[in-house]
């Protein structure tokens, strides 16, 4: 069984709160009456997303998703150097591949195992202006792993899950200045009745 989908989007965010460039200005805000934020920012988003899923049998599932997006700052009174340029921190290209396997019979029935590979494209974090330099980050990839086991006890269904984010421990602090993105383990237990 194969499923395919394509999604196109084109939308604009308006009246985004931005720092008022006149706030605390010694002349324009001498009486301290200027608001700190003004609703005057505008951003445009246009893009395509393709996703596919393939389930060759009852135990294997494969998924993929690719997104191309142009995110542009249309207006920004406090950061005019960003106008007409790609939105800071938003990658133009992202992709995800995933696979999962469900044990359907035998002693391990109820066990689910999965893995994913995520690619995040390069970004501009900040643009150059008089008080700072332009900061750009390269594309990077992260691997995720997950396992869960589901069993029934009377009328109650239990699911114990483990997931590992950034399984290969890619140093995202050094690569893209992401704090707290080192390898991590999450455990959960769900009970349904």
C-alpha positions, 0 to 999 in steps of 0.5 A, a space after each residue: 500500500 502506497 500513499 502520496 500527498 502534495 501540499 502547496 501553501 502560500 500565506 502571509 502573517 501580518 501585524 506581527 509584533 516587532 520592537 518599536 524602533 522609536 522606543 527609548 529614542 532620545 528624541 522621538 521618545 523623550 517623554 517615554 510614551 512610545 510603545 515597546 512593540 508595534 504591530 507592523 511586521 509582515 512575513 510571507 510563506 510559500 512552499 511545497 511539501 511532498 510526503 509518501 508512505 509505504 506499507 509493504 506488509 502488516 509489519 513494516 511502514 516506511 515514510 518520507 517527507 520533503 519540504 521546500 519553503 520560501 519564507 520572506 520578511 516583507 516588513 520589519 520596522 526594527 530590522 529593515 536589513 531583513 526586508 525582502 530576505 529569507 526569514 531568519 532561522 527558517 530553513 528553505 529545505 527539510 526532509 525526513 525519512 522513517 521506518 518502523 517495524 511491528 512484531 505481530 506474532 510470537 513472544 515479542 508480539 506488541 513490540 514496535 521499533 522505529 528510526 528516523 533521519 531528519 535533515 534540516 537545511 542551512 539558515 541565516 540566524 541573523 543578518 549583518 547590521 551596524 551592531 552585529 555580524 551576519 550569522 549563518 548555520 550549515 545544514 545538519 542531520 539528526 537520527 531518532 530511535 524509538 521502541 514501544 511495547 503494548 500489552 493488555 491486562 484484563 480490560 486495561 491496555 498498557 504501552 511502555 515507550 522509549 525514544 532517543 533524540 539525536 541518537 548519534 549525539 551530533 554536537 548541535 551546540 557547536 554546529 548550529 548553537 542549539 543549547 540542550 539538543 544533545 542526545 536524550 532519552 524519553 520514557 513513558 507509560 500509557 494506560 488506556 481502559 
